[in-house]
Amino acid sequence: MSVRINLQYITNVLSQDDIYVKRDKYKLAYEQLLKKEGKGNDFLGWLDVMEKHSKELLLNIKEISDELKEKEAIVFVGIGGSYLGARAVIEALQFTELSEQKTKILYAGHHLSEDYLHNLLKYLKDKDYAVIAISKSGTTTEPAVAFRLLKQQLEQKYDNKEIAKRIIVITDKKEGALKKLADDNAYRSFIIPDDIGGRYSVLTPVGLLPIAVTGNNISELLKGAYDIKKELFAKQSMEDNSAILYAASRNALYDKGRKTELMTSFEPQLYFFIEWWKQLFGESDGKERKGIFPAGAIYTTDLHSLGQFVQEGTKNLFETVIHVDNPKHTLNLPSDEMNIDNLNYISEKRLHKINHIAEKATIM
C-alpha cells in the first residue's frame, strides 16, 4: 500500500491503551460505513464512485479535455469542495506555479477580491480561453459572481454558439441556477451525483474534468483510488488499517486536550492537498460544538514562523506530517571551491536527502 501511518512519535502523549480503548466503537463505525448504514448514509456515494463511472462518461471527459487543452487558458470556477480536491491533485502532480504546460490554468470564484477579478479579466481580455464552472446550486455567492463576470466578457467577444463551446458546467442533474443556464444556452454539462457532498467529489466530474484538462491520467487516478479502497476494506482490524488507526489516534489525542491538528509537509506542492484536507475535516468534524480544528503548514518555510510556537507554545495541538518517499526529480547540491556559505559539508548530497534530514530533526 502506498500510504502508511507511523505513530511512533506520539508515544510520549498516548499509550497503546489510549488508542485502542474504543476499539469496539471504531469497529462498529467502520462496519456501518462499509454497509452504508448509520447517520448520513445518504451521502456515502464517494465510497464506490471510482468503480461506477461509465466508459461513455470517461470518454466524454477525455474528448472535452483534449479540446480544451488547445486553449491559451482555462478558468476553473468554484469554491471549497467544488475546486479544492481537483486543485490538490493538479498541484501535487504538476506544481502548476512552475508548469511548462502551454495552457494557463487559472482559478476564480474562491473569494470575492475585486482586485484579483479585475486583474484576471484584464489578463483574459485578449486570450483564447474557456471556463469550467462547478457549483451544485449555481447560487453560491463567490463562484456565481465570478461566473457572471467571465460570462459577460465572453459575450462581448463571441456569439452564443461560440460561447457554448467555451463554457462547461458541472452541476445538479435536475435543478439549480447553473443547471437552468446550461439548459437554456446549450452548454455542455456534467452531473454532480446526489449522494456525494461537494468536499468528497474529487472522483466525480467535479475533479476528473479539471484533472484531465491539465494532462493527468484520470483512469490511473481512479484505479489507484479503487486499489487503496479495496485494500482498506479488506483490513478491518485496527492494527492493519491505517484509516482506522488515524481516526483512533486523532480521537485519543482530542480526549487528551489536543484540540488542533496541524497537517504539515516538507513538499510545497502538497499545499493545496492540505487546504483540501482542511475543507474535508473542518466541514465534517466541526459540528455540535465539538471537533478538532484543522490547520496547515508547509515546512521548512513555516518552521521560521510557526516552529517556535509548535515547539514551545501552548500544548493544545498535534502534528501530522505527510512524508513523500520518492520525489520525481533528482538534484544534488554542488560543491563550491570558495565555500563562503559553509555548505560544503552537505555538498554532493541530494536536496531530498537534506530535506529529509530537516524533517527528521523537526519530528524528533
KEZADO-105744 format. One record per residue (C-alpha): residue number from 1; residue in one letter; x, y, z. Coordinates in steps of 0.05 Angstrom, whole numbers, always signed. Each point is the difference from the previous one (the first is absolute). Layout:
% residues N
+-----+------+--------+--------+--------+
| pos | code |      X |      Y |      Z |
+-----+------+--------+--------+--------+
| NUM |    a |      X |      Y |      Z |
...
+-----+------+--------+--------+--------+
//
This chain:
% residues 364
+-----+------+--------+--------+--------+
| pos | code |      X |      Y |      Z |
+-----+------+--------+--------+--------+
|   1 |    m |     +0 |     +0 |     +0 |
|   2 |    s |    +28 |    +69 |    -18 |
|   3 |    v |    -27 |    +35 |    +62 |
|   4 |    r |    +24 |    -20 |    +69 |
|   5 |    i |     -9 |    +29 |    +70 |
|   6 |    n |    +56 |     +6 |    +50 |
|   7 |    l |    -20 |    +12 |    +73 |
|   8 |    q |    +68 |     -8 |    +33 |
|   9 |    y |     +7 |    +74 |    +15 |
|  10 |    i |    -63 |     +7 |    +43 |
|  11 |    t |    +19 |    -53 |    +52 |
|  12 |    n |    +19 |    +55 |    +49 |
|  13 |    v |    -72 |    +25 |     -3 |
|  14 |    l |    -41 |    -63 |    -14 |
|  15 |    s |     +6 |    -72 |    +23 |
|  16 |    q |    -24 |    -59 |    -40 |
|  17 |    d |    -59 |     -5 |    +47 |
|  18 |    d |    -19 |    +72 |    -14 |
|  19 |    i |     -4 |    -15 |    -75 |
|  20 |    y |    -36 |    -67 |     +5 |
|  21 |    v |    -47 |    +13 |    +59 |
|  22 |    k |    -58 |    +15 |    -47 |
|  23 |    r |    +15 |    -58 |    -47 |
|  24 |    d |    -72 |    -26 |     +1 |
|  25 |    k |    -27 |    +69 |    -16 |
|  26 |    y |    +47 |     +8 |    -59 |
|  27 |    k |    -16 |    -70 |    -25 |
|  28 |    l |    -75 |    +16 |     +0 |
|  29 |    a |    +10 |    +66 |    -36 |
|  30 |    y |    +44 |    -33 |    -53 |
|  31 |    e |    -51 |    -55 |    -11 |
|  32 |    q |    -56 |    +51 |     -8 |
|  33 |    l |    +43 |    +37 |    -50 |
|  34 |    l |    +12 |    -62 |    -42 |
|  35 |    k |    -74 |    -17 |     +1 |
|  36 |    k |    -20 |    +72 |    -13 |
|  37 |    e |    -41 |     +1 |    +63 |
|  38 |    g |     -5 |    +48 |    +58 |
|  39 |    k |     -6 |    +76 |     +4 |
|  40 |    g |    +14 |    +35 |    -66 |
|  41 |    n |     -3 |    -64 |    -42 |
|  42 |    d |    -35 |    +37 |    -57 |
|  43 |    f |    +66 |    +36 |    -15 |
|  44 |    l |    +47 |    -59 |     -4 |
|  45 |    g |     +2 |     -5 |    -76 |
|  46 |    w |    +74 |    +18 |     +2 |
|  47 |    l |    +17 |    -69 |    +28 |
|  48 |    d |     -9 |    -35 |    -67 |
|  49 |    v |     -7 |    +56 |    -52 |
|  50 |    m |    +68 |    -18 |    -30 |
|  51 |    e |    -27 |    -65 |    -26 |
|  52 |    k |    -68 |    +25 |    -24 |
|  53 |    h |    +19 |    +47 |    -56 |
|  54 |    s |    -22 |    -22 |    -69 |
|  55 |    k |    +48 |     -5 |    -59 |
|  56 |    e |    -43 |    +52 |    -35 |
|  57 |    l |    +10 |    +51 |    +57 |
|  58 |    l |    +76 |    -10 |     +2 |
|  59 |    l |     +4 |     +5 |    -76 |
|  60 |    n |    -41 |    +64 |     +1 |
|  61 |    i |    +46 |    +30 |    +52 |
|  62 |    k |    +61 |    -20 |    -42 |
|  63 |    e |    -29 |    +30 |    -64 |
|  64 |    i |    -18 |    +66 |    +33 |
|  65 |    s |    +66 |     +4 |    +37 |
|  66 |    d |    +39 |    -13 |    -64 |
|  67 |    e |    -39 |    +57 |    -33 |
|  68 |    l |    +12 |    +49 |    +57 |
|  69 |    k |    +74 |    -14 |     +3 |
|  70 |    e |     +6 |    +40 |    -64 |
|  71 |    k |    -22 |    +64 |    +35 |
|  72 |    e |    +49 |    +51 |    +25 |
|  73 |    a |    -33 |     -1 |    +69 |
|  74 |    i |    -53 |    -38 |    +39 |
|  75 |    v |    -36 |    +31 |    +60 |
|  76 |    f |    -27 |    -48 |    +53 |
|  77 |    v |    -57 |    +34 |    +37 |
|  78 |    g |    -17 |    -29 |    +68 |
|  79 |    i |    +10 |     +5 |    +75 |
|  80 |    g |    +13 |    -49 |    +57 |
|  81 |    g |    -12 |    -72 |    -18 |
|  82 |    s |    -20 |    +20 |    -71 |
|  83 |    y |    +72 |    +17 |    -18 |
|  84 |    l |    +48 |    -18 |    +56 |
|  85 |    g |     +3 |    -75 |    -14 |
|  86 |    a |    +17 |    +11 |    -73 |
|  87 |    r |    +50 |    +54 |    +16 |
|  88 |    a |    +33 |    -45 |    +53 |
|  89 |    v |    +11 |    -54 |    -52 |
|  90 |    i |    +23 |    +48 |    -55 |
|  91 |    e |    +50 |    +36 |    +45 |
|  92 |    a |    +26 |    -64 |    +31 |
|  93 |    l |    +14 |    -31 |    -68 |
|  94 |    q |    +23 |    +61 |    -39 |
|  95 |    f |    +13 |    +59 |    +47 |
|  96 |    t |    -33 |    +46 |    -51 |
|  97 |    e |    +35 |    +62 |    +27 |
|  98 |    l |    +61 |    -26 |    -39 |
|  99 |    s |    -36 |    -42 |    -52 |
| 100 |    e |    +23 |     +3 |    -73 |
| 101 |    q |    -69 |    -19 |    -25 |
| 102 |    k |    -20 |    +47 |    -56 |
| 103 |    t |    -71 |     +9 |    +27 |
| 104 |    k |     -2 |    +48 |    +59 |
| 105 |    i |    -42 |    -27 |    +57 |
| 106 |    l |    -37 |    +53 |    +39 |
| 107 |    y |    -50 |     +1 |    +57 |
| 108 |    a |    -59 |    +44 |    +17 |
| 109 |    g |    -60 |     -2 |    +46 |
| 110 |    h |    +40 |    -19 |    +62 |
| 111 |    h |     -4 |    +70 |    +30 |
| 112 |    l |    -30 |    +69 |    -15 |
| 113 |    s |    +63 |    +41 |     -9 |
| 114 |    e |    -15 |    +58 |    -48 |
| 115 |    d |    +74 |    +10 |    -18 |
| 116 |    y |    +10 |    -74 |    -15 |
| 117 |    l |    -61 |     -5 |    -45 |
| 118 |    h |    +17 |    +66 |    -34 |
| 119 |    n |    +71 |    -25 |    -16 |
| 120 |    l |    -27 |    -68 |    -22 |
| 121 |    l |    -48 |    +32 |    -50 |
| 122 |    k |    +54 |    +46 |    -24 |
| 123 |    y |    +47 |    -59 |    -11 |
| 124 |    l |    -54 |    -39 |    -37 |
| 125 |    k |    -26 |    +57 |    -43 |
| 126 |    d |    +40 |    -19 |    -62 |
| 127 |    k |    +10 |    -73 |    +17 |
| 128 |    d |    -32 |    -61 |    -33 |
| 129 |    y |    -29 |    -31 |    +63 |
| 130 |    a |    -54 |    -46 |    +27 |
| 131 |    v |    -37 |     -4 |    +67 |
| 132 |    i |    -18 |    -61 |    +41 |
| 133 |    a |    -53 |    +21 |    +51 |
| 134 |    i |    -12 |    -46 |    +59 |
| 135 |    s |    -58 |    +10 |    +48 |
| 136 |    k |    -57 |    -45 |    +21 |
| 137 |    s |    -49 |    +57 |    +11 |
| 138 |    g |    +30 |    +54 |    -44 |
| 139 |    t |    -16 |    +52 |    +52 |
| 140 |    t |    +59 |     -5 |    +47 |
| 141 |    t |    +22 |    +73 |     +2 |
| 142 |    e |    +74 |     -3 |    -17 |
| 143 |    p |     -3 |    -46 |    -61 |
| 144 |    a |    -65 |    +32 |    -24 |
| 145 |    v |    +32 |    +69 |     +0 |
| 146 |    a |    +63 |    -24 |    -36 |
| 147 |    f |    -41 |    -40 |    -51 |
| 148 |    r |    -44 |    +60 |    -16 |
| 149 |    l |    +61 |    +44 |    -13 |
| 150 |    l |    +34 |    -52 |    -44 |
| 151 |    k |    -64 |    -16 |    -38 |
| 152 |    q |    -10 |    +74 |    -14 |
| 153 |    q |    +71 |     +7 |    -26 |
| 154 |    l |    -10 |    -60 |    -47 |
| 155 |    e |    -66 |    +30 |    -24 |
| 156 |    q |    +37 |    +63 |    -20 |
| 157 |    k |    +47 |    -40 |    -44 |
| 158 |    y |    -41 |    -58 |    -29 |
| 159 |    d |    -69 |    -20 |    -24 |
| 160 |    n |    -42 |    -50 |    +39 |
| 161 |    k |    +22 |    -60 |    -41 |
| 162 |    e |    +73 |    +14 |    +13 |
| 163 |    i |    -12 |    +15 |    +74 |
| 164 |    a |    -33 |    -68 |     +7 |
| 165 |    k |    +65 |    -32 |    -22 |
| 166 |    r |    +38 |    +38 |    +54 |
| 167 |    i |    -43 |    -10 |    +61 |
| 168 |    i |     -4 |    -69 |    +34 |
| 169 |    v |    -46 |     -8 |    +59 |
| 170 |    i |     +3 |    -51 |    +57 |
| 171 |    t |    -63 |     +4 |    +42 |
| 172 |    d |    -63 |    -34 |    +26 |
| 173 |    k |    -35 |    -47 |    -48 |
| 174 |    k |    -70 |    +29 |    +11 |
| 175 |    e |     -2 |    +70 |    +29 |
| 176 |    g |    +38 |    +63 |    +18 |
| 177 |    a |    +20 |    +65 |    -34 |
| 178 |    l |    +61 |    -30 |    -35 |
| 179 |    k |    -41 |    -59 |    -25 |
| 180 |    k |    -51 |    +49 |    -30 |
| 181 |    l |    +55 |    +42 |    -32 |
| 182 |    a |    +30 |    -62 |    -31 |
| 183 |    d |    -67 |    -24 |    -28 |
| 184 |    d |    -20 |    +68 |    -26 |
| 185 |    n |    +67 |    +13 |    -35 |
| 186 |    a |    +18 |    -70 |    -23 |
| 187 |    y |    +63 |     -2 |    +43 |
| 188 |    r |    +31 |    -69 |     +6 |
| 189 |    s |     -9 |    -25 |    +70 |
| 190 |    f |    +18 |    -55 |    +50 |
| 191 |    i |    -38 |    -23 |    +61 |
| 192 |    i |    +19 |     +4 |    +73 |
| 193 |    p |    -30 |    -64 |    +31 |
| 194 |    d |    -55 |    +10 |    +51 |
| 195 |    d |    +33 |    -46 |    +51 |
| 196 |    i |    +68 |    +34 |     +1 |
| 197 |    g |    +14 |    +65 |    +38 |
| 198 |    g |    +43 |    +52 |    -34 |
| 199 |    r |    +62 |    -11 |    +43 |
| 200 |    y |     -1 |    -74 |    -17 |
| 201 |    s |    -11 |    +10 |    -75 |
| 202 |    v |    +71 |     -2 |    -27 |
| 203 |    l |    -11 |    -68 |    -34 |
| 204 |    t |    -63 |    +25 |    -35 |
| 205 |    p |     +1 |    +47 |    -61 |
| 206 |    v |    +10 |    +57 |    +51 |
| 207 |    g |    +72 |    -23 |     +6 |
| 208 |    l |    +10 |    -45 |    -60 |
| 209 |    l |    -11 |    +52 |    -54 |
| 210 |    p |    +48 |    +52 |    +28 |
| 211 |    i |    +52 |    -54 |    +15 |
| 212 |    a |     -6 |    -28 |    -71 |
| 213 |    v |     +4 |    +69 |    -31 |
| 214 |    t |    +67 |    +11 |    +34 |
| 215 |    g |    +27 |    -63 |    -35 |
| 216 |    n |     -6 |    -50 |    +56 |
| 217 |    n |    -23 |    -72 |     -9 |
| 218 |    i |    -67 |     -6 |    +35 |
| 219 |    s |     -6 |    -74 |    -15 |
| 220 |    e |    +63 |    -11 |    +41 |
| 221 |    l |    -27 |    +45 |    +55 |
| 222 |    l |    -64 |    -39 |     +4 |
| 223 |    k |    +38 |    -66 |     +0 |
| 224 |    g |    +45 |    +25 |    +57 |
| 225 |    a |    -61 |    +21 |    +40 |
| 226 |    y |    -33 |    -68 |    -11 |
| 227 |    d |    +63 |    -38 |    +19 |
| 228 |    i |     +7 |    +37 |    +66 |
| 229 |    k |    -74 |     -7 |    +15 |
| 230 |    k |     +3 |    -74 |    -14 |
| 231 |    e |    +60 |     -9 |    +46 |
| 232 |    l |    -30 |    +41 |    +57 |
| 233 |    f |    -67 |    -35 |     -5 |
| 234 |    a |    +36 |    -67 |     +6 |
| 235 |    k |    +35 |    +21 |    +64 |
| 236 |    q |    -52 |    +11 |    +53 |
| 237 |    s |    +45 |     -8 |    +61 |
| 238 |    m |    +29 |    +64 |    +29 |
| 239 |    e |    +71 |    -26 |     -1 |
| 240 |    d |     +0 |     -9 |    -76 |
| 241 |    n |    -45 |    +57 |    -22 |
| 242 |    s |    +34 |    +68 |     -5 |
| 243 |    a |    -66 |    +37 |     -7 |
| 244 |    i |    -27 |    -28 |    +65 |
| 245 |    l |    +66 |    +11 |    +36 |
| 246 |    y |     +1 |    +73 |    -23 |
| 247 |    a |    -71 |    +12 |    +23 |
| 248 |    a |    +12 |    -35 |    +67 |
| 249 |    s |    +65 |    +38 |    +13 |
| 250 |    r |    -33 |    +67 |    -16 |
| 251 |    n |    -57 |    -17 |    +47 |
| 252 |    a |    +47 |    -21 |    +56 |
| 253 |    l |    +40 |    +64 |     -7 |
| 254 |    y |    -65 |    +40 |     +1 |
| 255 |    d |    -18 |    -34 |    +66 |
| 256 |    k |    +68 |    +21 |    +27 |
| 257 |    g |    -16 |    +73 |    -14 |
| 258 |    r |    +35 |     +6 |    -68 |
| 259 |    k |    -55 |    +39 |    -36 |
| 260 |    t |    +41 |    +23 |    -61 |
| 261 |    e |    +32 |    -43 |    -53 |
| 262 |    l |    +56 |    +31 |    -40 |
| 263 |    m |     +7 |    -36 |    -66 |
| 264 |    t |    +69 |    +13 |    -29 |
| 265 |    s |    +45 |    -22 |    -57 |
| 266 |    f |    +70 |    +15 |    -22 |
| 267 |    e |    -23 |     +1 |    -73 |
| 268 |    p |    -32 |    +67 |    -22 |
| 269 |    q |    -39 |    -33 |    -56 |
| 270 |    l |    -43 |    -31 |    +54 |
| 271 |    y |    -24 |    +68 |    +24 |
| 272 |    f |    -68 |     -7 |    -34 |
| 273 |    f |     -6 |    -72 |    +23 |
| 274 |    i |     +4 |    +27 |    +71 |
| 275 |    e |    -51 |    +54 |    -18 |
| 276 |    w |    -47 |    -54 |    -25 |
| 277 |    w |    +12 |    -41 |    +63 |
| 278 |    k |    -20 |    +62 |    +40 |
| 279 |    q |    -64 |     +3 |    -40 |
| 280 |    l |    -15 |    -74 |    +10 |
| 281 |    f |    +13 |     -2 |    +74 |
| 282 |    g |    -24 |    +70 |    +19 |
| 283 |    e |    -67 |     -8 |    -34 |
| 284 |    s |    -10 |    -72 |    +22 |
| 285 |    d |    +24 |     +5 |    +73 |
| 286 |    g |    -21 |    +70 |    +19 |
| 287 |    k |    -69 |    -15 |    +28 |
| 288 |    e |    -37 |     +1 |    +67 |
| 289 |    r |    +54 |    +44 |    +31 |
| 290 |    k |    +50 |    -57 |     -8 |
| 291 |    g |    +56 |    -20 |    -46 |
| 292 |    i |    +75 |     +9 |    -13 |
| 293 |    f |    +19 |    +66 |    -33 |
| 294 |    p |    +39 |    -15 |    -64 |
| 295 |    a |    +60 |    +45 |    -14 |
| 296 |    g |    +55 |     -6 |    -52 |
| 297 |    a |    +72 |    +19 |    -11 |
| 298 |    i |    +55 |    -12 |    -51 |
| 299 |    y |    +69 |    -14 |    +28 |
| 300 |    t |    +55 |    +19 |     +0 |
| 301 |    t |    -29 |    +68 |    -19 |
| 302 |    d |    -48 |     +4 |    +60 |
| 303 |    l |    +52 |    -26 |    +49 |
| 304 |    h |    +27 |    +72 |     -3 |
| 305 |    s |    -67 |    +27 |    +23 |
| 306 |    l |    -43 |    -53 |    +34 |
| 307 |    g |    +57 |    -45 |    +22 |
| 308 |    q |    +12 |    +37 |    +65 |
| 309 |    f |    -73 |     -6 |    +21 |
| 310 |    v |     -5 |    -73 |    -19 |
| 311 |    q |    +62 |    -16 |    +41 |
| 312 |    e |    -11 |    +43 |    +61 |
| 313 |    g |    -69 |    +30 |     -4 |
| 314 |    t |    -66 |    -23 |    +29 |
| 315 |    k |     -4 |    -76 |     -1 |
| 316 |    n |    -69 |     -3 |    -31 |
| 317 |    l |    +19 |    -27 |    -68 |
| 318 |    f |    +30 |    -60 |    -34 |
| 319 |    e |    +34 |     -6 |    -68 |
| 320 |    t |    -12 |    -48 |    -57 |
| 321 |    v |    +58 |     +0 |    -49 |
| 322 |    i |     -9 |    -23 |    -72 |
| 323 |    h |    +66 |    -33 |    -21 |
| 324 |    v |    +15 |    -10 |    -73 |
| 325 |    d |    +46 |    -60 |    -12 |
| 326 |    n |    +20 |    +12 |    -72 |
| 327 |    p |     -2 |    +68 |    -35 |
| 328 |    k |     -3 |     +0 |    -76 |
| 329 |    h |    +66 |    +34 |    -11 |
| 330 |    t |    +72 |     -3 |    +24 |
| 331 |    l |    +41 |    +61 |    +17 |
| 332 |    n |    +66 |     +1 |    +37 |
| 333 |    l |    +31 |    +59 |    +37 |
| 334 |    p |    +65 |    +17 |    -37 |
| 335 |    s |    +66 |    +11 |    +36 |
| 336 |    d |    +31 |    +69 |     -2 |
| 337 |    e |    +74 |    +13 |     +4 |
| 338 |    m |     -7 |    +65 |    +40 |
| 339 |    n |    -53 |    -30 |    +47 |
| 340 |    i |    -18 |    +69 |    +26 |
| 341 |    d |    -68 |    -26 |    +22 |
| 342 |    n |    +32 |    -59 |    +37 |
| 343 |    l |    -46 |    -50 |    -35 |
| 344 |    n |    +53 |    -47 |    -27 |
| 345 |    y |    -13 |    -48 |    +57 |
| 346 |    i |    -65 |    -19 |    -35 |
| 347 |    s |    +25 |     +9 |    -72 |
| 348 |    e |    -13 |    -55 |    -50 |
| 349 |    k |    -60 |    -22 |    +41 |
| 350 |    r |    -70 |     -3 |    -29 |
| 351 |    l |    -44 |    +58 |    +21 |
| 352 |    h |    -53 |    -52 |    +18 |
| 353 |    k |    +50 |    -31 |    +49 |
| 354 |    i |    +14 |    +68 |    +31 |
| 355 |    n |    -75 |    +14 |     +4 |
| 356 |    h |    -12 |    -67 |    +32 |
| 357 |    i |    +54 |    +14 |    +53 |
| 358 |    a |    -37 |    +65 |    +16 |
| 359 |    e |    -65 |    -39 |     +4 |
| 360 |    k |    +28 |    -51 |    +48 |
| 361 |    a |    +32 |    +53 |    +44 |
| 362 |    t |    -67 |    +37 |     +3 |
| 363 |    i |    -40 |    -62 |    +18 |
| 364 |    m |    +49 |    -21 |    +54 |
+-----+------+--------+--------+--------+
//
